[in-house]
Amino acid sequence: MKKSLIAFGAALACMGAAQAQSNVQLSGLVDMYAGSMKTAGNERTSQVGSGGMTTSWWGMNGTEDLGNGLKVGFALGAFFRADTGTPGRTDVDNFFARDANVSLSGGFGSVKLGRSMAPNFLPTILFNPFGDSFTISPLVLHANMSFVPSANSTAVDTGWSNQITYSTPSVAGFQANVHYQFGEQAGKSGANNVGANLTYRSGPLALTAFYEQADILGTPSTPTYTAGNKNENWMLGGTYDFGAAKLYATYGQSEKEVASIQTLDQKTYSLGLDVPVTKAGTLKLAAAYSDRDYSAQTDNKRTTVTLGYDHFLSKRTDVYTAVMYDKLSFDGAKNETGTSAVIGIRHRF
């Protein structure tokens, strides 16, 4: 009996040690808003929507300490539309469209395999006042949404599937990520997506840059390759926190080829400002301007400006409101405008 108790105690100790070396977390975010929406070239809609400031998502992630400074991690994340309870950002999303990867990290940095962020994502969302809002952030909308005329400047998506990502350690304020997405197209081993981003932080100053070239286009669930189709995209950005206000600025270009003929040349500028007005509240102002030469439709210029206020009720919950003005100017044609207004709540868990 004594030996059995000793063995049982040893087993419990081993289980406790194993649990101490690994962990799994369930986390996510629900963001809902009510608004009256009208972008230039579209009809007005009144709606309750999901993802006013951040796309709603849930997921699991975990790490295991392997010893000697090595850790293995995993992440599984799914987007959803909280207004209807529908999976995905759109109907073409895979279930785990946000994250589906495993990683190994240590003093060398980290290597990740699977679906995760594209090179464009972090620099875009960290260097504008409205973060990763696909509803009211002018920079995100100009980079990632199919405004009229339709043609995204960002290659494919804000996430890439079938990719290897290497992330360097942070050295003297610099940190970089290198991305390679396999095309997985039979007989076309040279078809792939490649890119990288770089961030520098020192006190109140932060700088960023990214570049990506994509041969594989299509949706997250059906990536495709067509000979002669290519999208190149790059951006430079910076922020400076003066204390009383934080200033944002970016400049980027995008070029797209279809059948080896250039069809899109877009230049995008953005400015932004965060002004803390209370201990819990921040006034936000952002503007983006795009000059687009697009062979498939009339060349156009687009200006989008958003003024908003974000107030934290706690560390995990904030409420926000914003008004967005959008103007589309066609060469030799009538201008189109639209104004949107939203009020919403965002909760993290």
C-alpha positions as CSV (number, residue, x, y, z in Angstrom):
1,M,0.0,0.0,0.0
2,K,2.8,2.4,0.9
3,K,4.6,1.7,-2.4
4,S,1.3,2.3,-4.2
5,L,0.8,5.7,-2.5
6,I,4.3,6.7,-3.3
7,A,3.8,5.8,-7.0
8,F,0.5,7.6,-7.1
9,G,2.1,10.7,-5.6
10,A,4.9,10.6,-8.1
11,A,2.4,10.3,-11.0
12,L,0.5,13.4,-9.7
13,A,3.8,15.3,-9.4
14,C,4.7,14.4,-13.0
15,M,1.2,15.5,-14.2
16,G,1.6,18.8,-12.3
17,A,5.0,19.4,-13.9
18,A,3.7,18.7,-17.3
19,Q,0.7,21.1,-16.8
20,A,3.1,23.7,-15.6
21,Q,5.1,23.5,-18.8
22,S,2.2,23.8,-21.2
23,N,-1.0,25.8,-21.4
24,V,-4.1,26.2,-23.7
25,Q,-6.2,29.3,-23.9
26,L,-9.6,30.0,-25.3
27,S,-10.0,33.7,-26.3
28,G,-11.8,35.9,-28.7
29,L,-13.6,39.1,-29.4
30,V,-17.2,40.2,-30.1
31,D,-17.7,43.5,-31.8
32,M,-21.2,44.7,-32.7
33,Y,-22.4,48.1,-34.0
34,A,-25.6,49.8,-35.3
35,G,-25.2,52.2,-38.1
36,S,-26.3,54.0,-41.3
37,M,-23.8,53.1,-44.0
38,K,-23.2,54.8,-47.4
39,T,-19.9,54.7,-49.2
40,A,-19.4,56.5,-52.5
41,G,-21.1,54.6,-55.4
42,N,-23.3,52.5,-53.1
43,E,-26.9,52.8,-51.7
44,R,-27.5,53.6,-48.1
45,T,-28.2,50.8,-45.7
46,S,-29.3,50.9,-42.0
47,Q,-28.0,47.9,-40.2
48,V,-26.8,46.0,-37.1
49,G,-23.4,44.8,-38.1
50,S,-20.5,42.7,-36.8
51,G,-16.9,44.1,-36.6
52,G,-17.2,47.9,-36.5
53,M,-13.7,48.3,-35.0
54,T,-12.4,44.7,-35.1
55,T,-13.7,41.6,-36.9
56,S,-15.4,39.3,-34.4
57,W,-13.4,36.1,-33.8
58,W,-12.8,33.2,-31.4
59,G,-9.9,30.8,-31.1
60,M,-7.6,28.5,-29.1
61,N,-3.9,28.9,-28.7
62,G,-1.3,27.2,-26.5
63,T,2.4,26.7,-25.9
64,E,4.6,23.9,-24.5
65,D,8.0,24.6,-22.9
66,L,10.4,22.0,-24.4
67,G,13.3,23.2,-22.3
68,N,16.7,24.7,-23.3
69,G,14.8,27.9,-24.4
70,L,12.6,26.1,-27.0
71,K,8.8,26.4,-27.1
72,V,6.3,24.9,-29.4
73,G,3.0,26.7,-30.0
74,F,-0.2,26.4,-31.9
75,A,-3.1,28.7,-32.9
76,L,-6.6,28.0,-34.3
77,G,-8.7,31.0,-34.9
78,A,-12.1,31.5,-36.6
79,F,-13.9,34.7,-37.7
80,F,-17.7,35.0,-37.3
81,R,-20.5,37.4,-38.1
82,A,-22.1,38.1,-34.7
83,D,-25.1,39.8,-36.1
84,T,-26.3,36.5,-37.7
85,G,-24.1,33.9,-36.0
86,T,-22.6,33.0,-39.4
87,P,-19.1,31.6,-39.6
88,G,-16.4,33.5,-41.5
89,R,-16.0,37.1,-42.6
90,T,-17.8,36.1,-45.8
91,D,-19.2,32.8,-47.2
92,V,-16.0,31.9,-48.9
93,D,-13.9,31.8,-45.7
94,N,-12.4,28.6,-44.4
95,F,-13.5,27.8,-40.9
96,F,-10.2,28.6,-39.3
97,A,-9.5,31.6,-41.6
98,R,-7.8,33.7,-38.9
99,D,-5.2,31.2,-37.7
100,A,-4.4,27.5,-38.3
101,N,-0.7,27.0,-37.5
102,V,2.0,25.5,-35.4
103,S,5.3,27.1,-34.4
104,L,8.7,26.5,-32.9
105,S,10.4,29.4,-31.1
106,G,13.7,30.1,-29.2
107,G,16.6,32.4,-29.2
108,F,16.8,32.3,-33.0
109,G,13.3,33.7,-33.3
110,S,10.4,31.6,-34.4
111,V,9.3,29.5,-37.4
112,K,5.6,29.1,-38.1
113,L,3.8,26.7,-40.5
114,G,0.2,27.1,-41.7
115,R,-2.3,29.9,-42.1
116,S,-1.4,33.2,-40.4
117,M,-1.1,36.9,-41.2
118,A,0.0,38.2,-44.6
119,P,3.0,40.6,-44.7
120,N,0.7,43.6,-45.2
121,F,-1.5,43.0,-42.1
122,L,0.4,44.2,-39.1
123,P,2.0,47.3,-40.6
124,T,-1.5,48.4,-41.9
125,I,-3.4,47.9,-38.7
126,L,-0.7,49.2,-36.3
127,F,-0.1,52.4,-38.2
128,N,-3.5,53.9,-38.4
129,P,-5.7,55.2,-35.5
130,F,-8.7,52.8,-36.2
131,G,-6.6,49.6,-36.2
132,D,-8.0,46.6,-38.0
133,S,-11.5,48.1,-38.7
134,F,-12.8,47.0,-42.1
135,T,-15.8,49.2,-41.5
136,I,-14.5,52.7,-40.7
137,S,-10.7,52.8,-41.0
138,P,-9.8,54.8,-44.2
139,L,-6.4,53.1,-44.7
140,V,-7.7,49.6,-44.2
141,L,-10.6,50.2,-46.6
142,H,-8.4,51.7,-49.3
143,A,-5.9,48.8,-49.0
144,N,-8.2,45.8,-48.6
145,M,-11.8,46.5,-49.7
146,S,-13.2,46.2,-53.2
147,F,-14.5,49.8,-53.4
148,V,-16.2,50.8,-56.7
149,P,-14.4,50.4,-59.1
150,S,-13.5,47.0,-57.8
151,A,-9.9,45.9,-57.5
152,N,-8.2,45.3,-54.2
153,S,-4.7,46.8,-53.9
154,T,-3.7,44.2,-51.3
155,A,-2.7,40.9,-52.7
156,V,-5.2,38.1,-52.0
157,D,-6.0,38.6,-48.3
158,T,-4.8,39.8,-44.9
159,G,-4.0,36.1,-44.2
160,W,-2.0,33.6,-46.2
161,S,-2.5,29.9,-46.2
162,N,0.1,27.2,-46.9
163,Q,2.9,29.5,-45.7
164,I,6.2,29.4,-43.7
165,T,6.8,32.5,-41.6
166,Y,10.1,33.3,-40.0
167,S,10.1,36.0,-37.3
168,T,13.4,37.4,-36.0
169,P,14.1,38.2,-32.4
170,S,13.8,41.9,-31.5
171,V,17.3,43.5,-31.8
172,A,17.9,47.1,-30.9
173,G,14.2,47.9,-31.6
174,F,14.1,46.1,-35.0
175,Q,11.9,43.0,-35.6
176,A,11.2,41.4,-39.0
177,N,8.9,38.7,-40.5
178,V,9.7,36.8,-43.7
179,H,6.7,35.1,-45.5
180,Y,6.7,32.4,-48.1
181,Q,3.3,30.9,-49.3
182,F,3.6,27.8,-51.4
183,G,1.4,27.9,-54.5
184,E,0.6,24.1,-54.4
185,Q,-0.3,24.2,-58.1
186,A,0.4,21.0,-60.0
187,G,3.2,21.5,-62.5
188,K,3.8,25.1,-61.5
189,S,6.3,24.9,-58.6
190,G,7.5,28.4,-59.3
191,A,4.1,29.9,-58.5
192,N,4.1,31.4,-54.9
193,N,3.6,34.4,-52.8
194,V,6.5,36.1,-51.0
195,G,6.8,39.0,-48.7
196,A,8.4,40.6,-45.6
197,N,7.7,43.3,-43.1
198,L,10.0,45.3,-40.7
199,T,9.1,47.3,-37.6
200,Y,11.4,49.6,-35.5
201,R,10.4,51.0,-32.1
202,S,12.4,53.4,-30.0
203,G,10.6,55.4,-27.3
204,P,7.8,57.5,-28.8
205,L,8.9,56.7,-32.4
206,A,7.8,53.6,-34.5
207,L,8.5,52.9,-38.1
208,T,7.4,50.1,-40.5
209,A,7.7,48.8,-44.0
210,F,6.3,45.9,-45.9
211,Y,6.6,44.3,-49.4
212,E,4.7,41.5,-51.0
213,Q,4.5,39.9,-54.4
214,A,1.7,37.4,-55.1
215,D,1.2,34.9,-57.9
216,I,-1.5,33.0,-56.0
217,L,-4.8,34.9,-56.0
218,G,-8.4,33.9,-55.4
219,T,-10.2,33.3,-52.1
220,P,-8.8,31.7,-48.9
221,S,-10.8,28.5,-49.6
222,T,-9.8,28.4,-53.3
223,P,-6.3,29.9,-54.0
224,T,-5.7,29.9,-57.7
225,Y,-2.8,30.6,-60.2
226,T,-3.2,32.1,-63.7
227,A,-0.1,32.6,-65.8
228,G,0.7,36.3,-66.2
229,N,-1.4,37.4,-63.1
230,K,0.7,39.2,-60.4
231,N,0.2,41.7,-57.6
232,E,2.9,43.8,-56.0
233,N,2.3,45.9,-52.9
234,W,4.4,47.9,-50.6
235,M,4.0,50.5,-47.9
236,L,6.1,52.7,-45.5
237,G,4.7,54.1,-42.3
238,G,5.5,55.8,-39.0
239,T,4.1,57.0,-35.8
240,Y,5.2,59.5,-33.1
241,D,3.7,59.7,-29.7
242,F,3.9,63.3,-28.4
243,G,2.0,62.4,-25.2
244,A,-0.8,64.8,-25.8
245,A,-1.4,63.3,-29.2
246,K,-0.1,60.4,-31.4
247,L,0.5,61.1,-35.1
248,Y,0.3,58.4,-37.9
249,A,1.5,58.6,-41.5
250,T,1.8,56.1,-44.3
251,Y,2.5,55.9,-48.1
252,G,2.2,52.9,-50.3
253,Q,1.9,51.7,-53.9
254,S,0.3,48.7,-55.5
255,E,0.6,47.3,-59.0
256,K,-1.5,44.5,-60.6
257,E,-0.9,42.6,-63.8
258,V,-3.4,40.5,-65.6
259,A,-2.1,38.3,-68.5
260,S,1.2,40.1,-68.0
261,I,-0.4,43.5,-68.8
262,Q,-0.5,46.1,-66.0
263,T,-4.1,46.9,-65.1
264,L,-3.8,48.7,-61.7
265,D,-1.4,51.4,-60.4
266,Q,-2.5,52.8,-57.1
267,K,-0.8,55.2,-54.8
268,T,-2.2,55.6,-51.3
269,Y,-1.4,58.2,-48.6
270,S,-2.8,58.3,-45.1
271,L,-2.6,60.5,-42.0
272,G,-4.0,59.9,-38.5
273,L,-4.3,61.3,-35.0
274,D,-5.1,59.9,-31.6
275,V,-5.8,62.4,-28.9
276,P,-6.5,61.2,-25.3
277,V,-9.3,63.4,-23.9
278,T,-9.9,61.4,-20.7
279,K,-8.1,58.6,-18.8
280,A,-10.4,56.1,-20.7
281,G,-11.3,57.9,-23.9
282,T,-9.5,58.8,-27.1
283,L,-10.6,61.0,-30.0
284,K,-9.5,59.5,-33.3
285,L,-9.1,61.2,-36.7
286,A,-7.9,59.4,-39.9
287,A,-7.8,60.2,-43.6
288,A,-6.7,58.2,-46.7
289,Y,-6.3,59.4,-50.3
290,S,-5.8,57.0,-53.2
291,D,-4.9,57.9,-56.8
292,R,-5.8,54.9,-59.0
293,D,-5.1,54.2,-62.6
294,Y,-7.2,51.2,-63.5
295,S,-7.4,50.0,-67.1
296,A,-10.6,48.0,-66.6
297,Q,-12.6,51.1,-65.6
298,T,-12.4,54.8,-65.4
299,D,-9.4,56.2,-63.5
300,N,-10.4,57.6,-60.1
301,K,-9.3,59.3,-57.0
302,R,-10.7,58.5,-53.6
303,T,-10.7,60.4,-50.3
304,T,-12.0,58.9,-47.0
305,V,-12.1,60.7,-43.7
306,T,-13.2,59.2,-40.3
307,L,-13.7,61.0,-37.0
308,G,-14.5,58.8,-34.0
309,Y,-14.3,58.4,-30.2
310,D,-13.3,55.2,-28.4
311,H,-14.1,54.9,-24.6
312,F,-12.9,52.0,-22.4
313,L,-15.4,50.8,-19.8
314,S,-12.9,48.3,-18.6
315,K,-9.7,46.6,-19.8
316,R,-11.7,44.2,-21.9
317,T,-14.7,46.3,-23.0
318,D,-15.0,49.6,-24.9
319,V,-17.7,51.6,-26.7
320,Y,-17.1,53.7,-29.8
321,T,-18.8,56.0,-32.2
322,A,-17.6,57.3,-35.6
323,V,-18.7,59.3,-38.7
324,M,-17.0,58.6,-42.0
325,Y,-17.1,60.7,-45.2
326,D,-16.2,59.1,-48.5
327,K,-15.7,60.8,-51.9
328,L,-14.9,59.2,-55.3
329,S,-13.8,61.4,-58.2
330,F,-13.8,60.0,-61.7
331,D,-11.8,61.4,-64.6
332,G,-14.3,63.3,-66.7
333,A,-17.3,62.1,-64.7
334,K,-19.5,63.2,-61.8
335,N,-18.2,62.9,-58.3
336,E,-19.9,60.5,-55.9
337,T,-20.0,60.8,-52.1
338,G,-21.3,59.0,-49.1
339,T,-21.5,59.5,-45.3
340,S,-21.7,56.7,-42.7
341,A,-22.3,56.8,-38.9
342,V,-21.9,54.0,-36.4
343,I,-22.1,53.3,-32.7
344,G,-20.8,50.1,-31.2
345,I,-19.4,48.0,-28.4
346,R,-16.4,45.6,-28.4
347,H,-15.7,43.0,-25.8
348,R,-12.7,40.7,-25.5
349,F,-12.7,37.4,-23.7
